[in-house]
């Protein structure tokens, strides 16, 4: 860098003693210095302008980046707010669902307690029914034993009646029907069979089939359902068959 222009030291007495007094103002050096100064000033100016342009461009770019970053932050903030609203709604819904579930659980617990009480009551009733059933089974065994004893005593008489009247009674269809057969009715053919099937499974008696058909059979069944006397009904049917065979 130039050291700068310095004014020369002038000795006026020496200058004035010269034949042609003159003072060397060193204009060329001054001009050189001035030109160098101006060049340096121009370079400094360009440098400052370049730096200001770069700084301005950097500032604009940074401002733009910050603006874009702010937009991104605002968008993220809005998304967070929306998500927060959704989460609050989810929390409210879950709280309501939990409240409903707790209410349902309380209801189910009350129902379970009620069912347990009913089951306990039913178990008690079952125990009573088991005891009653056991008593009935014992009574039934006693009755069966009595009936077997009675049957063994009347069996010879029954077999004699069967031989004399030609009567045969047997259970069919799981003992829910009685097949009643008569012989020794038609004097022309003592082995000719007259029969009917009596349904005893329901609350009312029904004759399902009869061979041969008996016109007054519906009236006899009606009397049977009134009296519930099967033996009288069988006797009445036999008498009707006897009348039918004799014309």
C-alpha positions in Angstrom: 0.0 0.0 0.0 1.3 3.5 -0.8 2.8 5.4 2.1 0.9 8.6 1.1 1.9 11.9 -0.2 4.2 14.0 1.8 4.9 17.7 1.2 8.7 18.3 0.4 10.9 20.3 2.7 11.7 23.6 1.0 14.6 25.9 1.9 13.4 29.3 0.6 16.8 30.9 1.0 18.4 28.4 -1.3 15.6 28.7 -3.8 15.8 32.4 -3.9 19.6 32.4 -4.4 19.2 30.3 -7.6 19.3 31.9 -11.0 15.9 30.6 -11.8 14.1 30.1 -8.6 11.6 27.3 -8.8 9.9 25.0 -6.3 9.4 21.3 -7.2 5.9 20.6 -6.3 6.3 16.9 -7.3 3.0 17.0 -9.2 3.7 13.8 -10.9 4.1 11.9 -7.7 1.0 13.7 -6.4 -0.9 12.6 -9.5 0.3 9.0 -9.1 -0.7 9.0 -5.5 -4.0 10.5 -6.4 -4.6 7.9 -9.1 -3.7 5.1 -6.8 -6.0 6.5 -4.1 -8.8 6.7 -6.6 -8.2 3.2 -7.8 -8.1 2.0 -4.2 -11.3 3.9 -3.5 -12.9 2.3 -6.5 -11.9 -1.1 -5.5 -13.1 -0.4 -1.9 -16.4 0.8 -3.3 -16.8 -2.3 -5.5 -15.9 -4.5 -2.6 -18.4 -2.7 -0.4 -21.1 -2.9 -3.1 -20.3 -6.6 -3.7 -20.4 -7.3 0.0 -23.6 -5.4 0.4 -25.1 -7.3 -2.6 -24.0 -10.6 -1.1 -25.2 -9.6 2.3 -28.5 -8.4 0.8 -28.9 -11.7 -1.2 -28.0 -13.7 1.9 -30.5 -11.6 4.0 -33.2 -12.1 1.3 -32.4 -15.9 1.2 -32.4 -16.1 5.0 -35.7 -14.1 5.1 -37.2 -16.4 2.5 -35.9 -19.5 4.4 -37.3 -18.2 7.7 -40.6 -17.4 6.0 -40.8 -20.9 4.6 -39.8 -22.3 8.0 -42.5 -20.2 9.7 -45.1 -21.5 7.2 -43.9 -25.1 8.0 -44.1 -24.4 11.7 -47.5 -22.8 11.3 -48.7 -25.8 9.3 -47.3 -28.2 11.9 -48.9 -26.1 14.6 -52.3 -26.3 12.8 -51.9 -30.0 12.4 -51.0 -30.3 16.1 -54.1 -28.3 17.0 -56.3 -30.5 14.7 -54.7 -33.6 16.2 -55.2 -32.2 19.7 -58.9 -31.6 19.0 -59.1 -35.2 17.6 -57.3 -36.6 20.7 -59.6 -34.6 23.0 -62.6 -36.0 21.1 -61.1 -39.5 21.3 -60.5 -39.1 25.1 -64.1 -37.8 25.5 -65.4 -40.8 23.6 -63.2 -43.2 25.5 -64.3 -41.7 28.7 -68.0 -42.1 27.7 -67.3 -45.7 26.5 -65.5 -46.5 29.8 -68.5 -45.0 31.7 -70.9 -47.0 29.6 -68.8 -50.1 30.1 -68.6 -49.6 33.8 -72.4 -49.2 33.9 -72.8 -52.3 31.8 -70.4 -54.2 34.1 -72.4 -53.1 37.1 -75.6 -54.2 35.4 -74.1 -57.5 34.5 -72.9 -58.0 38.1 -76.3 -57.3 39.4 -77.8 -59.7 36.9 -75.1 -62.3 37.8 -75.9 -61.9 41.5 -79.6 -62.3 40.7 -78.9 -65.4 38.6 -76.8 -66.8 41.3 -79.7 -66.3 43.8 -82.1 -67.9 41.3 -79.7 -70.8 40.7 -79.4 -71.3 44.4 -83.2 -71.3 44.7 -83.4 -73.7 41.8 -80.7 -76.0 43.3 -82.8 -76.1 46.5 -85.9 -76.9 44.5 -84.0 -79.6 42.6 -82.9 -81.1 45.9 -86.5 -81.2 46.9 -87.6 -82.7 43.6 -84.8 -85.3 43.9 -86.1 -86.2 47.3 -89.7 -86.3 46.0 -88.6 -88.4 43.0 -86.7 -90.8 45.2 -89.8 -91.2 47.4 -91.9 -91.7 44.3 -89.5 -94.2 43.0 -89.6 -96.1 46.2 -93.4 -95.9 46.2 -93.4 -97.0 42.6 -91.2 -100.0 43.4 -93.6 -100.9 46.2 -96.5 -100.6 43.8 -94.7 -102.6 41.1 -93.9 -105.3 43.7 -97.5 -105.3 44.8 -98.8 -105.4 41.2 -96.4 -108.2 40.4 -97.6 -110.1 43.4 -101.2 -109.5 42.5 -100.5 -110.3 38.8 -98.9 -113.6 39.8 -102.0 -114.4 41.8 -104.5 -113.5 39.0 -102.4 -114.8 36.1 -104.1 -118.2 36.1 -107.5 -116.6 36.1 -106.4 -114.2 33.3 -105.1 -117.0 31.2 -108.4 -118.9 31.8 -110.3 -115.8 30.7 -108.1 -115.5 27.6 -108.8 -119.1 26.8 -112.6 -118.8 27.4 -113.1 -115.4 25.7 -110.3 -115.6 23.2 -109.0 -112.2 24.5 -105.4 -111.1 24.0 -104.0 -107.6 25.0 -100.5 -106.5 24.2 -98.6 -103.2 24.3 -97.2 -101.8 21.0 -95.3 -98.7 19.9 -93.3 -98.4 23.2 -96.3 -99.4 25.3 -98.2 -96.2 24.1 -100.8 -98.3 22.3 -102.8 -101.4 23.2 -103.6 -104.1 20.6 -106.8 -105.9 21.7 -107.7 -109.1 19.9 -110.8 -111.2 20.3 -111.6 -114.7 19.1 -114.4 -117.2 19.9 -117.0 -114.6 18.8 -118.2 -115.9 15.5 -119.7 -119.4 16.1 -119.1 -120.3 12.5 -115.4 -119.6 12.9 -114.2 -119.5 16.5 -110.6 -118.6 15.4 -111.7 -115.5 13.4 -110.1 -112.5 14.9 -111.7 -109.2 15.8 -109.3 -106.5 16.9 -108.7 -102.8 17.5 -105.8 -100.5 18.5 -106.3 -98.2 21.5 -104.0 -95.1 21.8 -103.3 -94.5 25.5 -100.4 -92.0 25.1 -102.4 -88.8 25.4 -104.8 -87.3 27.9 -107.7 -88.7 25.9 -108.2 -92.3 24.6 -108.4 -92.8 20.8 -109.1 -95.9 18.7 -106.7 -95.8 15.8 -107.9 -98.9 13.8 -110.5 -101.6 14.2 -111.0 -104.7 12.2 -113.7 -105.2 11.2 -115.0 -101.6 11.4 -117.5 -101.1 14.3 -120.2 -98.4 13.6 -120.9 -97.6 17.4 -117.1 -97.5 18.2 -117.0 -93.6 18.4 -119.8 -93.6 21.0 -118.0 -96.3 23.1 -114.7 -94.2 23.0 -116.6 -91.1 24.1 -118.0 -93.1 27.1 -114.4 -94.4 27.8 -113.0 -90.8 28.0 -115.8 -90.0 30.5 -115.4 -93.0 32.7 -111.7 -93.9 32.2 -112.7 -97.6 32.7 -110.7 -99.5 30.0 -111.9 -102.9 31.1 -115.6 -101.9 30.8 -114.7 -100.4 27.4 -113.1 -103.7 26.2 -116.1 -105.6 27.4 -118.5 -103.2 25.6 -116.4 -103.5 22.4 -116.5 -107.3 22.6 -120.3 -107.3 23.1 -120.6 -105.0 20.1 -118.5 -107.4 18.0 -120.7 -110.3 19.2 -123.8 -108.4 18.0 -122.0 -107.6 14.7 -121.0 -111.2 14.1 -124.6 -112.4 14.8 -126.1 -109.9 12.5 
